[in-house]
Amino acid sequence: MTVMTTPRHPVHTLLSRVTGDAKHAPSAHSTLDVLWVLYDRVLRITPETADAPDRDRFLLSKGHGPAAYYAVLAAKGFFPEDWLDDLGGWDSPLGHHPDRVLLPGVEVGTGSLGHGLGLAVGTALGLRAQGLLDARTFVLLGDAELDEGSNHEAIAYAAAIRLPLTAIVIDNRSATHGWPGGIAARFPNWSVSVMNGHDHDEIEKALRPVAGRPNLVVAEV
């Protein structure tokens, strides 16, 4: 078991450079471990391959709390680390929501709740239509985003066409409506894994591709 619990890890040091209320510290710390495992162990993308057609795609639907995302991208060399010192500055490329036009490695501008999963479904469909069958699509959502109705259409459609898509939901029990059976019950006909959202080995195992249907990873924090 590998758990990121110590601030001595370099990405923690980078995250500490992001300051101000716009950091959304709870959102940042709840997503940091999953984001690190994605970029360190799972995603087939580097700064050199950020525009390669067959790269893996990652979409941060939880774009209203991007500080951890920025820290991980900086740690992996997508942009200079000193950019982290100016989140939301008038001439800073690091906005309160990530911007694909300004930031290398960012696939889509996000932040409005409930949009990311539908965008990920469209991304995965586009890759399939182009014959890029080895390029995988991942999307990270907050649990409260599932209260947005657009997600349910995306969930049902992805299952119906057996789309090769992985949705990661950070579960800190902040969803307002609740749901009998928990988050997994909202994703019928998906492959489902529920794990400790700070355990790197569990996260990596859950993110392995699942043949024949979309994959839900619930990261409890």
Disulfide bonds with the S-S distance in Angstrom:
none
